């Protein structure tokens, strides 16, 4: 079997337990905190030791108060060169996985680095994959890549699976504060008004570039949970065979409630609640609570998904 490494960037939001279980290495970017303090991005809260931000709750409370004080940056081309050379010099093939190119220059930087490394190691196998997703949706792709590798698939076969199926990776959940997400460019500004309506839960799905698009709105949490479960029921494939992530930004109680509902209804093979760490959290803000799973292909303009959710919210499904 070929020696290989799966190398997602830090925005995959895979916690230490999952990284260990599925044998990932990470390319870390950068986070700048209030006061201009720049640190390597992290995937645990213990290392987020700037000011008093030692927990997710402290981090998101501080972020809410001062969103402009936090910025993110991807790993540079030369940081990617260093990461690739570490493995190709030992004879490893590399599958580099990146946050959507529609959100970040990360994928472009990885491709530039590949070209540079191949000048020195012309026989190296380096494959750069644009996930067209972010956060836990991207992380779930990486998990499936690792599973396929463990089944003996070559990097070429793993890459082909990802390219063929990346449009099947769904997000279904809500975002409490759309004005924050709009400001950070993760959703279009015209949709942000939903976040100002008292008691309304804007429900979002991935669009073509991986940004979240609001496809409907529910009145209250109870109605939102019912609608989201029905939406998943109508879009998921083979739920009992699936790994499902529930991600949140300072909405832990709601995430665990949603997890229990999904377990009861769909009985997936594995489901876990995962935090969203600073590299994604800074651009999402507090208020995300969503499930990530594999389902039917998402339509190019989300028209099918909008129609489905509309029928669900109107009680037609």
Backbone torsions as a table, in degrees:
resi	resn	phi	psi	omega
1	UNK	NA	138.0	-178.5
2	UNK	-67.0	148.2	173.4
3	UNK	-81.8	130.2	-177.2
4	UNK	-149.8	158.9	177.0
5	UNK	-132.8	137.2	173.0
6	UNK	-99.4	124.1	-166.1
7	UNK	-127.4	75.9	175.6
8	UNK	-75.1	157.5	174.0
9	UNK	-82.4	171.1	-169.6
10	UNK	-62.3	-21.4	-178.1
11	UNK	-73.0	-0.1	174.4
12	UNK	-67.2	-19.9	176.8
13	UNK	58.8	32.5	177.5
14	UNK	-84.9	121.6	-178.8
15	UNK	-73.7	173.7	-173.5
16	UNK	-60.1	-40.1	-179.1
17	UNK	-62.3	-45.1	-179.1
18	UNK	-69.8	-40.2	178.7
19	UNK	-60.6	-39.6	179.6
20	UNK	-69.7	-42.2	-177.4
21	UNK	-64.0	-38.6	-174.4
22	UNK	-108.3	6.9	170.2
23	UNK	60.4	65.0	177.8
24	UNK	-107.4	147.1	161.8
25	UNK	-109.1	154.8	-173.0
26	UNK	-125.1	141.0	167.5
27	UNK	-95.9	115.7	-174.0
28	UNK	-92.4	137.4	173.4
29	UNK	-94.3	-145.2	-172.8
30	UNK	-137.3	148.6	175.0
31	UNK	-128.7	132.7	173.5
32	UNK	-108.0	126.7	-176.7
33	UNK	-99.9	168.3	178.0
34	UNK	-52.0	140.4	-175.9
35	UNK	89.5	1.7	177.7
36	UNK	80.5	17.3	-179.9
37	UNK	-80.2	112.6	179.0
38	UNK	-98.7	134.3	177.6
39	UNK	-136.5	157.4	171.1
40	UNK	-59.4	144.8	175.8
41	UNK	-63.6	154.5	-176.6
42	UNK	-129.5	160.3	174.9
43	UNK	-125.3	32.9	168.1
44	UNK	-157.8	157.8	-174.5
45	UNK	-83.1	-22.0	-179.8
46	UNK	-63.4	-29.7	-179.9
47	UNK	-89.8	-2.7	179.2
48	UNK	-89.1	62.3	-169.3
49	UNK	-98.0	46.0	175.8
50	UNK	-102.1	132.9	-174.8
51	UNK	54.5	-123.1	-178.6
52	UNK	-112.9	19.4	-169.8
53	UNK	-86.2	68.6	-177.7
54	UNK	-96.6	-6.6	178.6
55	UNK	-131.8	162.3	177.1
56	UNK	-60.3	-41.2	-178.2
57	UNK	-62.7	-43.0	179.1
58	UNK	-65.5	-40.5	-179.3
59	UNK	-62.7	-49.1	-175.9
60	UNK	-72.4	-28.6	173.8
61	UNK	-64.9	-45.0	178.7
62	UNK	-66.3	-39.7	179.5
63	UNK	-63.3	-41.4	-179.8
64	UNK	-61.5	-38.1	-178.4
65	UNK	-74.1	-29.2	-173.6
66	UNK	-142.6	65.3	-175.6
67	UNK	-62.6	-30.2	-178.3
68	UNK	-76.8	-10.3	-179.1
69	UNK	-82.4	-4.3	-175.7
70	UNK	-122.1	132.3	174.8
71	UNK	-137.8	161.5	178.5
72	UNK	-126.5	156.9	175.5
73	UNK	-147.3	143.0	179.6
74	UNK	-74.2	167.4	169.7
75	UNK	-60.5	143.8	-178.1
76	UNK	-75.4	169.8	175.6
77	UNK	-56.0	-43.2	-175.4
78	UNK	-76.6	-24.7	170.4
79	UNK	-69.2	-35.2	174.0
80	UNK	-68.2	-40.5	176.2
81	UNK	-56.5	-47.1	-179.9
82	UNK	-60.7	-43.5	-179.8
83	UNK	-64.4	-43.7	-179.7
84	UNK	-66.2	-45.3	-177.4
85	UNK	-62.0	-34.6	179.4
86	UNK	-53.8	-36.7	-174.8
87	UNK	-97.7	-42.9	-177.9
88	UNK	-66.5	-28.4	177.8
89	UNK	-66.1	-19.4	178.4
90	UNK	-103.2	8.5	176.7
91	UNK	87.4	12.9	179.1
92	UNK	-85.4	143.3	163.9
93	UNK	-81.7	150.3	-175.5
94	UNK	-124.3	126.6	168.4
95	UNK	-108.4	103.8	178.5
96	UNK	-89.9	127.8	-178.7
97	UNK	-119.0	133.4	-172.5
98	UNK	-128.3	152.0	169.5
99	UNK	-55.6	156.0	-176.8
100	UNK	-48.5	133.8	176.1
101	UNK	-66.0	-14.6	175.9
102	UNK	-77.9	-5.3	-178.6
103	UNK	-120.8	-23.0	-169.0
104	UNK	-151.4	158.2	175.7
105	UNK	-85.5	5.1	-174.5
106	UNK	-56.2	-48.1	-178.8
107	UNK	-61.1	-44.2	179.0
108	UNK	-61.0	-42.2	178.6
109	UNK	-62.6	-40.7	-179.9
110	UNK	-65.1	-38.0	178.6
111	UNK	-67.2	-40.6	176.2
112	UNK	-61.8	-41.6	179.6
113	UNK	-65.1	-40.7	177.7
114	UNK	-56.6	-46.3	-179.7
115	UNK	-60.3	-39.4	179.9
116	UNK	-68.7	-42.0	-178.4
117	UNK	-67.7	-36.3	-179.9
118	UNK	-66.9	-22.1	174.5
119	UNK	-65.3	-33.8	-178.9
120	UNK	-91.6	-34.2	-179.0
121	UNK	-126.0	76.7	-172.8
122	UNK	-62.8	-21.4	-179.5
123	UNK	-95.0	3.7	-177.2
124	UNK	-68.3	147.2	175.3
125	UNK	-104.0	109.0	178.0
126	UNK	-130.4	121.8	179.8
127	UNK	-119.7	126.9	-177.7
128	UNK	-107.9	124.2	-174.6
129	UNK	-117.2	128.3	176.0
130	UNK	-94.6	109.8	-172.8
131	UNK	-71.0	-24.0	-170.9
132	UNK	53.9	29.7	177.9
133	UNK	-142.3	174.2	173.7
134	UNK	-141.6	164.3	172.3
135	UNK	56.9	-140.2	-174.3
136	UNK	-62.6	-27.0	175.2
137	UNK	-64.8	-40.9	173.8
138	UNK	-66.7	-43.6	179.4
139	UNK	-60.8	-37.8	178.5
140	UNK	-63.8	-37.2	174.7
141	UNK	-58.8	-43.6	-179.3
142	UNK	-62.8	-38.0	178.0
143	UNK	-62.0	-45.5	179.3
144	UNK	-66.2	-33.9	175.5
145	UNK	-61.1	-42.7	179.7
146	UNK	-65.5	-40.5	178.7
147	UNK	-61.5	-44.9	179.5
148	UNK	-63.4	-41.2	176.9
149	UNK	-60.0	-41.5	179.6
150	UNK	-65.3	-23.5	176.9
151	UNK	-83.6	0.7	177.7
152	UNK	96.6	7.6	178.2
153	UNK	-70.9	144.6	176.1
154	UNK	-73.8	165.7	176.6
155	UNK	-61.2	-36.1	177.8
156	UNK	-62.5	-40.7	179.6
157	UNK	-69.2	-39.4	177.7
158	UNK	-63.7	-46.3	179.5
159	UNK	-59.8	-43.3	-179.5
160	UNK	-62.6	-40.3	177.4
161	UNK	-61.4	-45.7	-178.6
162	UNK	-62.4	-44.8	-179.8
163	UNK	-63.0	-39.6	-176.9
164	UNK	-72.4	-30.3	-169.2
165	UNK	-114.9	0.9	-173.8
166	UNK	-63.2	-24.5	178.3
167	UNK	-77.9	0.9	177.3
168	UNK	-97.6	-2.6	-178.6
169	UNK	-88.8	114.1	-171.9
170	UNK	-101.7	155.5	164.6
171	UNK	-120.8	132.5	173.9
172	UNK	-139.3	111.1	-179.5
173	UNK	-178.3	-167.3	-178.9
174	UNK	-120.6	161.6	172.5
175	UNK	-128.1	116.5	-176.4
176	UNK	-68.6	-39.7	-171.7
177	UNK	-118.1	84.6	-177.6
178	UNK	-71.7	-23.8	178.3
179	UNK	-63.2	-35.9	177.9
180	UNK	-65.8	-47.3	-177.6
181	UNK	-65.2	-38.7	178.7
182	UNK	-62.9	-41.5	-179.6
183	UNK	-61.7	-33.7	-178.5
184	UNK	-91.2	1.5	173.4
185	UNK	80.6	19.7	178.9
186	UNK	-97.9	-0.4	175.7
187	UNK	-156.0	156.0	-177.7
188	UNK	-76.4	143.2	-176.3
189	UNK	-56.9	-39.6	-178.9
190	UNK	-58.5	-23.9	-179.9
191	UNK	-80.8	-13.3	-170.2
192	UNK	-65.8	-22.0	-176.5
193	UNK	-63.6	-24.4	177.8
194	UNK	-56.6	-34.3	-176.2
195	UNK	-71.7	-8.7	-179.2
196	UNK	-97.3	-4.3	-177.7
197	UNK	-86.8	121.7	-176.3
198	UNK	-62.9	129.9	176.2
199	UNK	80.7	-0.2	-178.6
200	UNK	-95.7	134.9	176.5
201	UNK	-107.7	107.0	175.7
202	UNK	-72.2	125.8	-175.7
203	UNK	-104.6	128.1	-172.1
204	UNK	-121.6	154.0	176.8
205	UNK	-135.1	159.2	175.5
206	UNK	-67.5	139.4	167.9
207	UNK	-105.1	-172.7	-167.4
208	UNK	-58.4	-36.0	-178.6
209	UNK	-93.5	3.2	178.1
210	UNK	95.4	-8.6	174.2
211	UNK	-69.3	158.4	176.3
212	UNK	-85.3	133.1	174.0
213	UNK	-118.3	131.9	176.1
214	UNK	-71.5	123.1	-179.6
215	UNK	-110.6	0.0	177.2
216	UNK	175.5	174.1	179.1
217	UNK	-141.5	138.1	179.7
218	UNK	-112.1	151.1	179.0
219	UNK	-92.9	98.7	177.2
220	UNK	91.8	160.5	-177.2
221	UNK	-64.8	-43.1	-176.9
222	UNK	-58.9	-47.0	178.2
223	UNK	-63.6	-37.7	-179.5
224	UNK	-65.5	-44.1	179.1
225	UNK	-58.7	-45.8	-178.8
226	UNK	-61.5	-45.4	-178.9
227	UNK	-64.7	-42.5	-178.0
228	UNK	-66.5	-39.6	177.3
229	UNK	-63.3	-41.4	178.8
230	UNK	-67.3	-37.0	177.7
231	UNK	-63.2	-46.4	177.9
232	UNK	-60.9	-43.4	-179.9
233	UNK	-56.8	-35.7	-176.7
234	UNK	-89.7	-3.4	-179.1
235	UNK	-125.1	-21.7	-176.7
236	UNK	-74.8	154.7	176.7
237	UNK	-125.3	131.3	178.2
238	UNK	49.1	58.7	-174.0
239	UNK	-59.3	-32.9	-177.9
240	UNK	-68.4	-13.4	178.9
241	UNK	-101.1	3.6	-168.2
242	UNK	-98.1	155.1	165.2
243	UNK	-100.3	128.3	-178.3
244	UNK	-125.0	133.5	173.9
245	UNK	-103.1	139.3	167.5
246	UNK	-113.7	120.2	-177.7
247	UNK	-115.9	153.3	-180.0
248	UNK	-153.1	155.7	170.7
249	UNK	-120.0	94.3	179.9
250	UNK	63.4	36.6	175.0
251	UNK	-133.3	51.3	-172.2
252	UNK	-62.7	-45.2	-177.2
253	UNK	-62.2	-44.0	179.1
254	UNK	-65.3	-37.2	179.2
255	UNK	-63.2	-42.8	179.1
256	UNK	-69.3	-33.9	175.5
257	UNK	-64.7	-43.6	178.5
258	UNK	-64.7	-39.2	177.8
259	UNK	-58.5	-46.6	-179.4
260	UNK	-62.2	-39.9	179.2
261	UNK	-64.4	-43.3	-179.8
262	UNK	-66.7	-41.1	177.9
263	UNK	-59.5	-45.3	-177.3
264	UNK	-65.9	-38.2	-174.0
265	UNK	-85.2	-39.0	-169.3
266	UNK	-113.2	-19.0	179.5
267	UNK	50.7	54.8	-179.9
268	UNK	-66.5	161.9	179.0
269	UNK	-62.2	-39.1	-178.4
270	UNK	-154.9	137.8	177.1
271	UNK	-143.0	137.9	179.7
272	UNK	-143.5	152.4	174.3
273	UNK	-93.8	128.8	-174.8
274	UNK	-128.1	134.7	174.3
275	UNK	-70.5	157.0	168.8
276	UNK	-101.2	119.6	-172.8
277	UNK	-88.2	175.0	-168.7
278	UNK	-54.0	-38.5	-174.9
279	UNK	-59.3	-37.2	174.4
280	UNK	-93.6	-36.8	-175.0
281	UNK	-59.8	-35.6	179.6
282	UNK	-61.8	-31.3	-178.2
283	UNK	-95.5	-8.6	179.1
284	UNK	-105.1	-40.6	-179.2
285	UNK	79.8	174.2	178.6
286	UNK	-69.3	147.7	173.7
287	UNK	115.0	-1.9	176.3
288	UNK	-81.9	136.5	170.6
289	UNK	-149.6	110.7	-171.5
290	UNK	-151.9	155.4	174.3
291	UNK	-102.8	149.3	-179.8
292	UNK	-129.0	128.0	-172.4
293	UNK	-158.2	171.5	176.9
294	UNK	-99.3	135.7	-179.8
295	UNK	-151.7	-155.9	179.0
296	UNK	-64.4	152.9	177.2
297	UNK	-57.0	139.6	179.7
298	UNK	-82.9	132.2	-178.0
299	UNK	-65.5	152.5	-172.1
300	UNK	-59.4	-37.2	-177.7
301	UNK	-110.4	10.2	-178.7
302	UNK	63.1	14.9	-178.4
303	UNK	-63.7	-40.4	-179.6
304	UNK	-66.5	-40.2	-178.4
305	UNK	-69.4	-38.7	177.3
306	UNK	-64.7	-42.1	178.8
307	UNK	-64.7	-41.6	178.7
308	UNK	-60.7	-49.9	-177.7
309	UNK	-66.2	-35.8	177.6
310	UNK	-59.8	-44.6	178.6
311	UNK	-63.7	-39.3	179.4
312	UNK	-63.7	-47.3	-177.9
313	UNK	-67.2	-26.8	177.4
314	UNK	-87.4	1.5	176.8
315	UNK	79.5	15.5	-179.5
316	UNK	-84.2	-16.0	178.0
317	UNK	-124.7	NA	NA
